[in-house]
Amino acid sequence: MTDKNFSFLQNCKNAIITGASSGIGLEYAKQLAARKINLILLARRKDRLEEICQELSNHYDISVTYISVDLSKIDEVQKVCQEILKISPVDILINCAGFATLGELSSVSFETHSQMITLHINTVVALCHSIIPKMQEQNRGIIINVASIGAFIPTRGNSVYSATKAFLITFSENINLELERTNIIVQAICPGFTKTEFHQVGHFSNFDSSIIPRKLWMSVTDVVSTSLAKLKKNKVIVIPGLKNRLFVRFYQSFIIQTFIKSQRKKALKKSLNSIR
Ligand SMILES: NC(=O)c1ccc[n+]([C@@H]2O[C@H](COP(=O)([O-])OP(=O)(O)OC[C@H]3O[C@@H](n4cnc5c(N)ncnc54)[C@H](OP(=O)(O)O)[C@@H]3O)[C@@H](O)[C@H]2O)c1
């Protein structure tokens, strides 16, 4: 197997980041800019992207360009893939664009679910599909897919979101296997609660994030620093933050799983009895 432990980030020239107009994506942009890596930023808000491009290119003396695109529309994504093929080399691809909904499956419109599935799944597959052959030609590259700890913990009101994030984890593990003999690193970073605009936009615009204990939040700086630092370890699934790791491990533990199963059995029995 190829030793992937070379100084990746120092050798990288260009990075493509989706969801770079705020939050975690913007932080990846800042931390890569500080390493003198040229950036191509993707998101919908043109004014934000313009401002970020100007700020980062002036501050770090690098090339920062943007494509304003709705990545939940597959025809727009296909056009972007064509544009990206003209860029050379592409060393880093960060799939970060995303959003969540609040409410059980049927209380959210199918159109919204469909947009999420396109954004979290189809777009990521399309971008990887375009870029991986280029990375294979270069025999180097980094792909980071931003998933979530929500993928490990089933909850009510997040069915499609959690399932799309679980897809990203399995997809990352599988493409990592396919790329095992190359110098291409694949990571699925799984953040927990992170301070961004995520809990303020769309369905979350009236959400009171103060109900989530302060200690559970992580900063974007810590999430992204962990993600970049862990590239050296060549580990596919990365959960930033000890509390998040313990939370996932606790949930997956045998005792908790047995308890959950017994609770589900009791609930099923109760509802069957009420039908009879
Ligand atoms: N914050 C958390 O607690 C948390 C936890 C676990 C995982 N995550 C994941 O982290 C990723 C980044 O989220 P964040 O926390 O940084 O939230 P954020 O601040 O709301 O950023 C979301 C980014 O995605 C972009 N985006 C959303 N819909 C898009 C679309 N249709 N087309 C193109 N770009 C789109 C937004 O840009 P425009 O609005 O300009 O298009 C923005 O740049 C998401 O995938 C999310 O699932 C977040």
The ligand as an ORCA input file, in Angstrom:
! r2SCAN-3c Opt
* xyz 0 1
  N     -23.286     23.542     12.350
  C     -23.492     22.339     12.809
  O     -23.883     22.164     13.987
  C     -23.212     21.140     11.935
  C     -23.122     19.875     12.554
  C     -22.858     18.761     11.785
  C     -22.676     18.901     10.423
  N     -22.774     20.136      9.836
  C     -22.593     20.201      8.372
  O     -21.624     21.182      8.048
  C     -21.869     21.663      6.738
  C     -21.716     23.162      6.726
  O     -22.736     23.722      7.529
  P     -22.460     24.983      8.474
  O     -22.661     24.542      9.858
  O     -21.203     25.658      8.103
  O     -23.748     25.863      8.102
  P     -23.894     27.270      7.386
  O     -23.110     28.312      8.088
  O     -25.364     27.483      7.239
  O     -23.233     27.018      5.946
  C     -23.884     26.285      4.958
  C     -23.195     26.545      3.636
  O     -23.810     25.736      2.617
  C     -24.145     26.573      1.528
  N     -25.337     26.069      0.855
  C     -26.525     25.707      1.413
  N     -27.392     25.355      0.454
  C     -26.737     25.488     -0.734
  C     -27.105     25.288     -2.090
  N     -28.348     24.900     -2.433
  N     -26.198     25.524     -3.061
  C     -24.953     25.944     -2.735
  N     -24.537     26.145     -1.468
  C     -25.431     25.933     -0.483
  C     -24.405     27.949      2.144
  O     -24.184     28.965      1.187
  P     -25.307     29.868      0.458
  O     -26.434     30.040      1.429
  O     -24.583     31.135      0.127
  O     -25.671     29.082     -0.747
  C     -23.303     27.991      3.193
  O     -22.095     28.399      2.613
  C     -23.241     21.155      6.329
  O     -23.109     20.112      5.391
  C     -23.840     20.636      7.625
  O     -24.718     19.553      7.405
  C     -23.026     21.234     10.561
*
